[in-house]
Amino acid sequence: MAVMARAIEVRGLRFGYTPDRPLLDGIDLSVPAGSVFCILGPNGSGKSTLLRCILGIQHGATGSVHICGEPLHEMSERERARRVAYVPQHGVTGFPYNVADMVLMGRTAHLPTFATPSARDREAVAARLDQMGIAHLGERPFNAVSGGERQLALIARALVQDTPTIVLDEPTASLDFGNQMHILEVIRSLASDGRAVVLTTHTPDHAFFCASDVALLQGGRVLAHGKPEDVVTGEHLSTLYGIDVQVAEITTGPSPGDRRRVCVPLLRASSVVVRREAN
């Protein structure tokens, strides 16, 4: 698998449904191979739209996007699928595919025209299902499993696609705490293997756990961009989400280096609404 020095380059990206109200305005991003780029922002800040523009799913954007050194607009869909895999927020299908077949679709970009998946392709699917902890769901209908289980299957499909870049839109949103940590570990391992990972999340702590770089998106613009320790601060998060936030360090082990940063929202009594049922 070829890996480029810069997996994703975005320059001057602008998008809007009307010219006078851009949803994204002047976005510049650079994601090296072997790194995890985390995008934080409130609902409606443009995170999902930004990912769709990077992938070429959202048409009408201006500016430039390069994937593995190649201009996005010059690539065929097949070429894009060999360079970048995508995990959307939600996955449903109108066809009765089982989970294993849904994951197997990740191999499509690597198959010759009219070819059928090989035994090696199916072995790769089995390995990724096992890695995600859902091997027992292989024969279950994709639409019949839980939302979290579907999310794990979509991540398995992206891994089977075997691309140098993976883009994930809120990959932990439907998962329990244990599976969230498992997916973040998988993301870190992908970067260690030389892949580039771009993800959005609503949990700022995730940036400290796995990100090399962070961008804070507000109103379609980058509020701040840099290393997690420099960007994910109480001041920035308070501005971003409109609540008081403190970033604290906690001790996680006996060694001096066993410390981790966590984000703590500070709720004021006036911000909490208590609803009581009438007697």
N, C-alpha and C positions, 0 to 999 in steps of 0.2 A: 504494500500500500504506500503510494507516494505521499509525502508530507511536505507542504510548502512552508516557508518561513512565516508568511502572513496568510493565515487561513481566510480571514475576512477583512476587507478594507471598505469603509463607508465614508464618503466625502460629500458634504453639502446636501445631504438627503432631505428632501422636502416633499410632503404629501398632504393633500386636502381634497375634500369632495367639492369645495368651492374655493376659488382663488384667494378670497379675502379671509378665509378661516382655515389656516393650515393645522392639521392634526400633528404633523411633524415639521419642525422648522430648523433647518441647518444642522442636522445630526452628523457628527464626525466620530467614527469608531475604528479602532484597529485591534484585531484579535490575533495574536501570534499562535502558531502551533504549540501544543503542549501547555496551554493555559485554559483557565476557566474565567469567562467574562460574565458577570452577574449584573442584571438590570433590575433596579428597584424603582417602584413608583406607585402612587395610589391608583385606584380604579379610574379609568378614563384618561390616564396620562399619556397613552400611546404605545405602551409596551408591546401588545400583541400586533398592533399595526406595524410597528417597527420591524418585528420579526418577519411578518408577511412581506414587507417591502424588501428585506434582505434576501428572502427566498425567491422573490419574483412572483409570488402568489398575488400580491396586491399590485394592480396595474395603475399607472398614472403618476408614479413618483418621479421626481427630478433629482439630479445629482448622480453620483456614481457608486456602484457596488461591484467589488471584485471578490470572487470566491476562488481561493487557491491560485491567485495571481491572474485569473481570467475574468474579463468583463462579463457580468451577469447577463446582460442583454444579448451577448453573442453566443450564449450556450443554448443547446437544445435541452428539452426536459430530461432526456436520458443522461446527458452530460452533467446536469445539475444533480441528478439523483446519485451519480457516482462520486460526487464531491461533498454533498451535504445531506444529512438525514434530518427529518423534522418530526418532533413529537408535539402534537397540538394539545390544547387543554382538555378537550373532550373527544372521544371516539365512538361513533356509532356507524352502523352500516345497514343498508336496506336489504342486504343479502345474507343468507343463513350460513356464513362462514364460521368454522370453529376457530378456537384461539390459535391453534398451531398453524392453520392455513393463513390466518391474518398475519402472523409473524413471518411466515414464509414469503409473503409478498415483498418483504424487504430485500429478497434476493433478485427481484425482477430486473433491476438495472444492470445486473452482471450476467444475465442470461442472453444468449443469442436469440434473434427473432424466431418465434415459433418453437423454441426449445422448452422442454419441461424440466422442472427442478431435479437435480441429481440426488443420489444418496448422501453426498457430502453436504449439499444444501440443507437436507432434512436433519442431518447430524448437527449442523450449526444451529438450526432452530431449536433442537432438543437441548443443546448446551445453554443457549440463552434463556430458554424457559426455566431451566434448572437454576441458572444464575439469579433470575428474578424471583425464585421461590414459587413458581406457578406451574411446574411440570405436570402436576395433577390436573390442571385445567385444560390441557392440550386438546381434548376431544369435546370440551364443552362449547356450546354456541357463544360466540363472542358477545352478543347483545344480552345474553342471559346471566353473565357474571356481573359482579358489583363494579361500580365506577372506579374504585381503586384498583381492582384486578384488571380492568380494561386498560388503565393507565400503565400498569406494569407490563402488560402485553405490548402496548405501543412502544414502550422503551425497549423491550426485547426486539421488536421489529426494527427499530433504528439501529440497534447494535448489530443485528444480522446484516443490515445494509452495508456495514463495513466501510464507512466513509471517513475521510480525514477530519471532517467537521460535523458536529451534531448540535442542532438548535432545539431547545426544549422550552415550551411555553408553560410555566407553572407546573413542573413535573411532579411536585410533591403535594399538590393542592387536594387531591382526593385520598391521600394515603394516611394511615395511622402513624403514630410517632416512630415506631420501630422501622416501618418501611421507608419513612422519610429519611432516616439516618442511613439505611441501606442504600438508597438511591444516591444520596450525597457521597457515600463512599465509592459507589460505582463511578460517579462523575469525576471524583479525584483520581481514580485509577485510569480513566480514559485519558486525562491530561498527562498522567505519568507515562502513558504509552505513546505520547506524542500527538494526540488528537487535540483539536480545539473544541471547546464546549461553550456555547452561549445559552444562558438560561435566564428566565424571568422568575421572580418569586415575590410573595407578599410577606416573607419572613426575613427581616434584615439579618437575624443571627446566622442564616445560611451562608451569607457572604463571608463571615468570619471562618466558617467551617470549611469552605471549599474554594472560594474565589481567589484568583490572582489579581483581578481588577474589577472595579465596580463603577457603574454609571447610575446616577440618580436622575430619573426622568420626571419632569413636572411640566404639565401643559404643553407637551410636545417638544420641549427643549431640555438639554442636559444641564441640570442644576450644578452637578459636580461630577468629577471623573478622576479616578486614581486608585491607589491601593486601599484595601478595605479599612485599614487602621487610620488612614487619612480622610476618607470620605464618609464612612459610616460612623458619624459622630452624633451626639445628642442634639447639637445645634442643627445640623443638616436634617436629621430625621424629624425633629420638631417642626421645621419649616415644611418638609415634604408632606407630612401626614396631618398637620394641624393639631397635634397633641404634644404635651410635654413628654420628652423621652430622655432617659439617661443611659449612657453606655458605661457599664461597670466591668471590672475584671474579677473573675472568680478563680479560686485555686482548685485544680483538678487532680493534683498528685503531690508527692513529697518533694520533688525537685523544684528548684527555683524557676525553671522554664515551664513548669506545669501550670500554666495560667491560660484562661480563655476569656474573651470579651463576650458579653451578652447585652442585649438591648432590653431595657425595662421601661414600659410606659408608666407615667405618673398621672394617675387619674385624679382629678379634682372632684370634690363632693358635688359641686354644681354641675358637673358634666354627666352625672349618673342619674338616669331617670328610673324610678321605681314605679311599676304599675301594680295597683291593688285592685282585686276584684270587689265589686260592690256586695255588701252583705245581703 
